[in-house]
């Protein structure tokens, strides 16, 4: 059974599962990955100016077995005069039109939301972009675009969740949690056991039921087959969908703290002071001891404004380099780091020096063992 299409508010249809050339594929030759994805059954290919691989995506499209009219191609604007940037994207992709053109992030058109959108409307009028929309916009920013728009945005491609990108069709809203061990796990596991499928397929089935499209950047055939197989699966029951909705609305488990979730598209911000962008880009795990500057730049360009590092990750200096290279104003970033060893005051000064910052937004004790038995007297660790 082929992957279904979602009907957009302008009457066009979009395949709900897409292969994306961003994330780990950014700046690489993606031609063979695009060909592989199309050969496996993907018809929706997603790229962007900021991914720096539109030319190789175009090469993959040209060398795929599918006719142009059978493909759905999305790309996104980042910088430059919009019309010139768009023409450059078409040239690199070797196409006469794209099916969907998005503003990749609101800051790329701030403060001229209205004027920028008019340019996209003209591209649609002229047939160069069949549909137009936005990416990483919150509700207020969507309203800035829409209030005087002659053509309403068709989609809002939102921030990463469950390690996939979600495209909200015609501003569909859905509660999402990205935390393991949270209240979504139980209904997802129960549905997976009933249907004999993977938890990832349950999430995809739930997303499909919500009228939301998915962009995956996986290069693994098994993973792509897993996603495409959703078209052949029995649908979730109304009760299963409602249980996942309810779990997502509760937010993460107590292990991660109680965070109220805003279910509008875009970054969900906790009701705390200062506000914390709930989706953070972390530099631990596989990135420990590595030069992560380019990864931080990529994360910021994708829309992350919360960068998380730690003394024990041994990469604060390259995190700092990435923050400076990103070009985002300090007040627009939320930076977290964590203490693990040494006198705390000296440790925080060292972290600030490595990060090249005068302050951090959040400083944490990384593990209880870091301070167990520490003296609270003057001169002790807590001092």
N, C-alpha and C positions, 0 to 999 in steps of 0.2 A: 504494500500500500504506500503510495507516495506521500511525502510530507505535505501537510495541508498549507493553504494560504490564508493569511489574515486580510480582510477587506479594510482598506484605509478610508479615511473620511472624504477623500477626493474620488473614490470609486475604484482606484487602482488596487491590485492585490499583491501581497508580499509573502514569500515563503517564510514560515515561522521559525525555521532553523537555518542559521547562516554560518558559513565558515569565515572567520576573521583573520586578517593579516597583522593584527597588532600584538601587544604583549611580548611574548618571547620571539615573535616573528618580525618585530619592528627592526627596520634597518637591514634586513636580510633579503636574500634572493628567495622570494616566496613562490616562484613560478611552478616548481614541481609540487609544492604543497597545494596550490590552487588546482592544478591538474588532477592530483590525487583526490581532492575533495569532490571535484565535479564528477570524476569517474565513479566515485562511491555513491553519488546520488545528490550531492548538494547542488542547488541551483542559485542560492543566494550567496554572493561573495561580498564581504565587507572590508573596506580599506579606508585610508585617510591620508591627508597631506602630511600629518605629523608622524605617520608610521614610516615615512621615507622608503616606501617600496611599491608605490603605485606603478612604476614602470615594469617591475617584475611580475606584479599581479596582472598587468595588461598582457605581458608575454604569456602567462599561464592561460589567460582567457582566450588569446589568439590560438593557442595550441591545444585547446580542449575540444572534445568531440561535439559539444552542444552549439547549436545556432544561437546567435545573439538574442533573438526574440524569446528563447527558452531560459535565458539567464536573467537574474535580478542583481544589479550591481549598485552598491552603496559606497559613497566616499564622503569625506567631511572636510570642512574648511577650518583652517587655523589662522593664517596670517596673510597680509598683502591685500591689494585691491581685490575684492571678491570676484569680479568678473575675470580678471587676469589669472587669479589663482585657479578658478574653475576651468578656464581654457587650458591651463597647464596640466591640470588633473586629467582632462579629456585626452590631451596629447599623450601623456604617459600611459594612460590606460588603453590608448589606441581605440577609442570609442567615439561615436557621434553624439551619444547622450548617456546619462546615467539614470537609473530608475529611482534613486533616492539621494538627495544631497542635503547634508546636515551641517549646522553650525556646531562644531565639536565641543565647545565650552563657552559659557556665557561671557567669560572675561575676554574672549577673543573679539567680541563686538561691543563690549562695554566702553563708553556709555551710549553708543549710537545703535541701540537695539532696533528701533523703528526703521531707520535708514538702511541698515544692513538687511533687514528682512525684506524690504522692498526690492533689493537687488535679487534675492532668491525668488521672489514672486515673478520678477521679469524672466529669470532663467526658466521657470516653469511655463510661463506664458509662451516663451519662444520654443518650447519643446526640448530644451537641452537637459532639463531635470524633470522627470515624469511626476515625481512627488518631492516635497521639501519638508524639512523638519529640524529638530534641535537635538542636542545631546548634553547630558549632565546639567540640565536646567531644573531649578526648583520651582515651586508653584508661583512664587512672586515673579520670577524671571519669565516664566511662561506667560504670565499676565501682561508683562511689559511688551512681549512680542505680539500677543494676540489682541490687545485692546483696540488697535487701529488697523489690524491686518485685514487685507482684502481676501487673502487665502490663509486659512488657519494651518498651523503646523500639523502634519499627519502623524508624526511619531516623536517620542522623546526617548533617545537611547540613554539609559541611566547608568549609574556607577556600578562597579563590579559587585556581584553578590553570588555566593555559592561558586566562586571562581569562574563565573560566566558573565557575559553582559546581557542585560535585559533591555529590550526595546518595548517601551510602553506605547501601544497602538492607540492613537487618538486620546492620549492622556489617561489611559487605564491606570487605576491605582491598585496596589496590592501590598499587603504586609509581608516583609521579608526579614529573616534573621540569618546572619552569617556565622553564628557561633556554634561550635560543636557542643554536644551535651545539653542543648537547650530544649525547650518544649516542643519544637518541631520534630525532633528525632523520633519520638514515640509514634505519632501518626504516620510518619514517612516509613518507618520500619514495619509497621503493621500492614500498610498498603503494599509494600514490597513483598512481604511474606505471602499475602493473599494472592497476589498476581504472579508470584515467582519471577520478579524482576529486580533490578538493582535500585538502591535508594536514589541514585542520580536519575534513573528513568522515571521514578515517581515524581521527583522535582520537575522534570521536563513535562510530564503529563499534567501536573498541576499548573505549570506556567501556560501550557497549551490551552487548558480549560479557562484560563483567565484572559485569553486573547492577547497574549504577550509573546513577542518573538524573542529568539535566543541567538546570541552570537558566541560560538566557541572558537578558540584558537588552537585547540589540540592538534598535534601532528601525528598522533597515534591512531592507526587504522582501527584498532579494537575499540578505542574510545569513540571515534566517529561513527562506527557501526552501531555502537550502543545508543548514541543519540538519535541516529536516523531510524532505528528500530521502534522508536516511540510511535511512529505512524501506524505500526501494525499492532500495537498493544490495545488491550481492552481499556476503556476509559475508567478513571477513578469514579467512585460513587459520589453522590452529593454530600454524603456524610464524611467521606474521606477528605474531600476538598474543604469542607467546613472545619474539620479538625485541624488541617494544616493552616488554614486562615487564622483560627483561634490561637494556635501555638505561635505563629509568626507575630501576631498582635501583642503577645505577652513579652516578646523580646527574649534576651538571653537568660540562661539559667542563673540561679543565685551565685554560682561559682564566679560569674562574671559581673555580679552586681545587678541591681535593678535599674533598667534604663527605659524610660518611656519612649515609645516609637511613634514617629510621625509617618503616616502611611502615604504621604504624597511623594511623587517621583523625585529623585535626586538624593543628595546626602541627607541622612536622617540625623538630626542634631539633638543631643540630650538636653533636657530642661535643667541645666545646671549653670553655675557661674564660675569661671567663664564657660561658654558653650564649647563642647567637645565634638568635633566631627566623629561620628560613631564608626565610620569605616576608615581605618588607618592603614597606611602602608608600612609594614614591618621589615626591618633589616636583620632579623635573627634567622634561626634555623639554617637553611642552606646558604644564606648570605653571610654568615659569620666569618670574620677574618678576611673578607673580600673587599675589593674596590667596588663600592655600590653607587658611586656618584652618578653613573649613567642610568642606573635603575631608579634612583630618586628623581632624576630629571624626567624620566619617562612617566613615573607615577604622578608627578605634579602636572605634567602636560595632559595626562589622561583625565585629570580632575581631582586627584587626591589632594587634600589640604592638611591632612594629619600624617606626620612622619614620625615613626616610632623606632627608637634605637636603644642602646644600653651600653654601659661600661664593659660588660662581659662579652658583648658582640665583637669588640675589638675592631670597629669600623666607623666610630664617630667622626674621625677626621674626613673620611670620604663621604659620609653623609653630609657633613658641612659643605664640602665641595659641591655636592649635588644641589644642595639648597641654594647656594650662591649662583650656580649655573642655570638654575631653573628660571631665574628672573622674576619670580613671584615676590611681591612685597612682603616684608617680615610680618606685618600685621595681618596678612591674609593666610599665614601658615600657623599650624598648631604643632609644636615639636615636643615630643616626650623622650626622656632618657631615664636610665635607672641605675641605682647604686648597687654595687656588689662587694667592694673591698676597699680598705684604707679608711683614713679619717674622712668623715662625710664632707666637711667643708673643702678639704683639699681635693676630694674626688669630684665634687660638683664644679669647682674652679677648673679642674683639668678637662672635664667634659665640655664646659663652655668654651674653653680655649680650642679644643679640637673641633667643635662644631662651628666655631667662629661666630658665636652668638653672645649677646649681653645678658640674655635670660632664656630660660626654657618655659614652656607653658605648663608642663607637668613633670614633676620629679618624683620617682617612685623608689621604694626599697624593693629590690628585685625578688629576693627570697627571704623568708624569716631567718634562715641561718646566717645571713649577712650581718645581723645585729643581735643575735642571741648572745646573752651574757655580756653585752656591752655596758659600760658604766655610764650612768646618767649624770655623773658628777662633772663639774667644770673640767675641761680637758679630755673628757671621755669621748667615745664615738658619737654619742648623741649631740655633743656640743658642736 
